């Protein structure tokens, strides 16, 4: 593994290039290689305690995309025109509670930690949930998982921009109805997973009408 040496100007240019693309060029398709690259950046994204409380569904089937439209008011035009459409799922309480089977499996089978390390991390993780962040309800635990999944979302959109691919994150959906659809038509166990976001990838049909606007950096950063 070599030390990255990407020009800072190229990275800033990618951030300037990226915008929430409302309509994509439906005639253009992202290559398998590029989409796998974008998904790999989600795979390699950091998460609290390294527990990866996420799952991503790439929806390419046209009939399934049609089913999403009635429950996602912010998505129809993207569903019609995007090359790839991804659902970002986050784990619910039964998966991420400190003593869950999933967490134990992550420590034992994925990270392959020795018993004493597992015991130590279990203690830290329990204190984190019960004392540090007061994650004492199912909703709080799901919101915590969603915060981790959004890290992967940001990395996917940035990596896409770095190779000239457009994206649009979407929260314009009815969560309860969307999760019912996932349960009934997508085979998702909604006791274990909830929908945090949708995100479309493709190539813009036209350049944005207005330049990117942001507050001055002095208004958002304090040096002390």
LOKEBA-771836 format. One line per 2 residues: number of its first residue (from 1); their letters; for each residue y, z, x of C-alpha. Coordinates in nm, 4 decimals, padded with zeros to 6 digits, m for minus. Last residue first. Example, Ala and Ser with C-alpha at 12.3 -4.5 7.8 and 13.67 -1.06 7.14 Angstrom:
<sites>
2> sa> m00.1060:00.7140:01.3670 | m00.4500:00.7800:01.2300
</sites>
This chain:
<sites>
224> xx> 02.8346:01.8905:m00.8406 | 02.8308:01.5232:m00.9311
222> xx> 02.8647:01.4438:m01.3014 | 02.7376:01.1149:m01.4427
220> xx> 02.7865:00.9773:m01.7953 | 03.1631:00.9302:m01.8225
218> xx> 03.2019:00.8334:m01.4566 | 02.9556:00.5495:m01.5210
216> xx> 03.2048:00.3959:m01.7578 | 03.0594:00.3481:m02.1045
214> xx> 02.8423:00.0404:m02.1516 | 02.8809:m00.3090:m02.2939
212> xx> 02.6516:m00.6027:m02.2155 | 02.8290:m00.9326:m02.2736
210> xx> 02.8393:m01.0753:m02.6272 | 02.6651:m01.3736:m02.7826
208> xx> 02.3324:m01.3015:m02.6189 | 02.1662:m01.6091:m02.4648
206> xx> 01.9551:m01.8173:m02.6988 | 01.5901:m01.8471:m02.8017
204> xx> 01.4971:m01.5671:m02.5664 | 01.1533:m01.5748:m02.4004
202> xx> 00.8743:m01.3408:m02.5004 | 00.7923:m00.9739:m02.5446
200> xx> 00.8133:m00.7557:m02.8551 | 00.7965:m00.3767:m02.8595
198> xx> 00.6829:m00.1355:m03.1298 | 00.7416:00.2356:m03.1126
196> xx> 00.5962:00.5849:m03.1479 | 00.2986:00.5208:m03.3757
194> xx> 00.0658:00.8194:m03.4064 | m00.2742:00.8889:m03.2516
192> xx> m00.5472:01.1530:m03.2946 | m00.5537:01.2163:m03.6688
190> xx> m00.4396:00.8565:m03.6996 | m00.7759:00.7292:m03.5785
188> xx> m00.6780:00.3633:m03.5368 | m00.9102:00.0988:m03.6836
186> xx> m00.6371:m00.1637:m03.7094 | m00.6502:m00.2369:m04.0839
184> xx> m00.6823:00.0966:m04.2658 | m00.5710:00.3470:m04.0027
182> xx> m00.3000:00.1297:m03.8531 | m00.1757:00.0463:m04.2024
180> xx> m00.1592:00.4155:m04.2948 | 00.0264:00.4727:m03.9666
178> xx> 00.2849:00.2110:m04.0613 | 00.3309:00.3618:m04.4068
176> xx> 00.3946:00.7085:m04.2619 | 00.6208:00.5813:m03.9848
174> xx> 00.8388:00.3460:m04.1855 | 00.9574:00.0995:m03.9212
172> xx> 01.2739:00.0071:m03.7345 | 01.1902:00.1756:m03.4040
170> xx> 01.1654:m00.1525:m03.2152 | 01.2026:m00.2297:m02.8444
168> xx> 01.2974:m00.5918:m02.7718 | 01.1827:m00.7905:m02.4712
166> xx> 01.2651:m01.0873:m02.2510 | 01.0723:m01.2193:m01.9521
164> xx> 01.2493:m01.3284:m01.6329 | 01.0136:m01.1680:m01.3803
162> xx> 01.2272:m00.8566:m01.3228 | 01.3039:m00.8463:m01.6946
160> xx> 00.9363:m00.7939:m01.7754 | 00.9118:m00.5141:m01.5181
158> xx> 01.2110:m00.3466:m01.6786 | 01.0717:m00.3763:m02.0318
156> xx> 00.7307:m00.2445:m01.9278 | 00.8835:00.0431:m01.7302
154> xx> 01.0992:00.1510:m02.0214 | 00.8013:00.1465:m02.2573
152> xx> 00.5878:00.3450:m02.0110 | 00.8537:00.6160:m01.9982
150> xx> 00.8690:00.5992:m02.3781 | 00.5035:00.7020:m02.3884
148> xx> 00.5891:01.0296:m02.2154 | 00.8589:01.1153:m02.4680
146> xx> 00.6158:01.0202:m02.7444 | 00.3668:01.2786:m02.6215
144> xx> 00.6344:01.5494:m02.6500 | 00.7197:01.4283:m03.0011
142> xx> 00.3496:01.4501:m03.0909 | 00.3299:01.8058:m02.9570
140> xx> 00.6430:01.9081:m03.1461 | 00.5059:01.7550:m03.4652
138> xx> 00.1745:01.9395:m03.4354 | 00.3561:02.2693:m03.3984
136> xx> 00.3839:02.5306:m03.1209 | 00.5260:02.3265:m02.8355
134> xx> 00.7469:02.6152:m02.7217 | 00.8692:02.4256:m02.4149
132> xx> 00.8250:02.6901:m02.1433 | 00.6212:02.9436:m02.3392
130> xx> 00.3298:02.8011:m02.5377 | 00.3131:02.4454:m02.4095
128> xx> 00.4078:02.5064:m02.0468 | 00.2077:02.8297:m02.0402
126> xx> m00.1007:02.6392:m02.1565 | m00.0411:02.3653:m01.9003
124> xx> m00.0035:02.6132:m01.6135 | m00.3214:02.8001:m01.7119
122> xx> m00.5176:02.4787:m01.7565 | m00.3809:02.3618:m01.4227
120> xx> m00.5198:02.6692:m01.2429 | m00.8616:02.6526:m01.4102
118> xx> m00.8878:02.2807:m01.3425 | m00.7961:02.3395:m00.9792
116> xx> m01.0667:02.6078:m00.9478 | m01.3283:02.3819:m01.1067
114> xx> m01.2670:02.0930:m00.8687 | m01.0499:01.8042:m00.9875
112> xx> m01.2073:01.4720:m01.0680 | m00.8778:01.3202:m01.1861
110> xx> m01.0538:01.1067:m01.4459 | m01.3686:01.3096:m01.5202
108> xx> m01.2706:01.6752:m01.4820 | m00.8951:01.6869:m01.5370
106> xx> m00.8786:01.4041:m01.7876 | m01.1954:01.5285:m01.9594
104> xx> m01.0453:01.8749:m02.0062 | m00.7317:01.7219:m02.1532
102> xx> m00.9350:01.5046:m02.3902 | m01.1613:01.7907:m02.5025
100> xx> m00.8543:01.9886:m02.6059 | m00.7639:02.3272:m02.4511
98> xx> m00.3980:02.2566:m02.3692 | m00.3286:02.0670:m02.6893
96> xx> m00.2991:01.6963:m02.6071 | m00.5704:01.5252:m02.8123
94> xx> m00.5876:01.7388:m03.1277 | m00.2037:01.7634:m03.1192
92> xx> m00.1252:01.3932:m03.1477 | m00.1479:01.1219:m02.8855
90> xx> 00.1111:00.8492:m02.8666 | 00.0759:00.4866:m02.9758
88> xx> 00.2965:00.2011:m02.8577 | 00.2332:m00.1141:m03.0607
86> xx> 00.2769:m00.4369:m02.8640 | 00.3790:m00.7868:m02.9717
84> xx> 00.3314:m01.0857:m02.7420 | 00.4844:m01.4354:m02.7526
82> xx> 00.7528:m01.3217:m02.9915 | 00.8669:m01.5582:m03.2701
80> xx> 00.7263:m01.4505:m03.6058 | 00.6700:m01.0829:m03.5207
78> xx> 01.0176:m01.0710:m03.3672 | 01.1732:m01.2070:m03.6870
76> xx> 00.9777:m00.9546:m03.8962 | 01.0283:m00.6420:m03.6771
74> xx> 01.3173:m00.4182:m03.7796 | 01.1999:m00.3661:m04.1380
72> xx> 00.8572:m00.2507:m04.0214 | 00.6255:m00.1527:m04.3072
70> xx> 00.6323:m00.4861:m04.4941 | 00.6131:m00.6887:m04.1692
68> xx> 00.3064:m00.5230:m04.0150 | 00.0558:m00.7043:m04.2361
66> xx> 00.1943:m01.0407:m04.1237 | 00.1290:m00.9463:m03.7612
64> xx> m00.2318:m00.8729:m03.8522 | m00.2696:m01.2202:m04.0005
62> xx> m00.1165:m01.3826:m03.6916 | m00.3566:m01.2113:m03.4490
60> xx> m00.1739:m01.1417:m03.1233 | m00.1197:m00.7683:m03.1632
58> xx> m00.1389:m00.5925:m02.8251 | m00.2299:m00.2306:m02.8976
56> xx> m00.1159:00.0283:m02.6443 | m00.2525:00.3819:m02.6037
54> xx> m00.0769:00.6951:m02.4859 | m00.0985:01.0569:m02.3720
52> xx> m00.1320:00.9715:m02.0002 | m00.2222:01.3230:m01.8713
50> xx> m00.0348:01.3022:m01.5392 | 00.0992:01.6576:m01.5836
48> xx> 00.3915:01.4955:m01.7679 | 00.3552:01.1196:m01.7466
46> xx> 00.4154:00.8589:m01.4780 | 00.3668:00.4860:m01.5381
44> xx> 00.0824:00.3004:m01.3657 | m00.0810:00.1811:m01.6882
42> xx> 00.2565:00.0843:m01.8309 | 00.3228:m00.1214:m01.5159
40> xx> m00.0234:m00.2703:m01.5631 | 00.0773:m00.3865:m01.9105
38> xx> 00.3635:m00.5927:m01.7670 | 00.1381:m00.7440:m01.4979
36> xx> m00.1288:m00.8263:m01.7570 | 00.1392:m01.0046:m01.9548
34> xx> 00.2456:m01.2031:m01.6480 | m00.1077:m01.3112:m01.5583
32> xx> m00.1945:m01.4002:m01.9174 | 00.1081:m01.6313:m01.9240
30> xx> 00.3925:m01.5561:m02.1642 | 00.4179:m01.8222:m02.4317
28> xx> 00.7129:m02.0459:m02.5198 | 00.7399:m02.2479:m02.8412
26> xx> 00.8386:m01.9433:m03.0472 | 01.1632:m01.9086:m02.8536
24> xx> 01.2452:m01.5459:m02.9283 | 01.4800:m01.3881:m03.1791
22> xx> 01.6467:m01.0452:m03.1676 | 01.6213:m00.9970:m02.7922
20> xx> 01.7284:m00.6446:m02.7035 | 01.8847:m00.7258:m02.3666
18> xx> 01.7599:m00.7545:m02.0105 | 01.9575:m00.9819:m01.7779
16> xx> 02.1935:m00.7061:m01.6591 | 01.8944:m00.4814:m01.5839
14> xx> 01.7241:m00.7689:m01.4020 | 02.0428:m00.8358:m01.2034
12> xx> 02.0515:m00.4694:m01.1037 | 01.6994:m00.5049:m00.9630
10> xx> 01.7783:m00.8283:m00.7790 | 02.0936:m00.6786:m00.6272
8> xx> 01.8937:m00.3805:m00.5035 | 01.6763:m00.6177:m00.3032
6> xx> 01.3101:m00.5268:m00.3331 | 01.1543:m00.3679:m00.0244
4> xx> 00.8642:m00.1646:m00.1557 | 00.6698:00.0350:00.1078
2> xx> 00.3250:m00.1160:00.1580 | 00.0000:00.0000:00.0000
</sites>
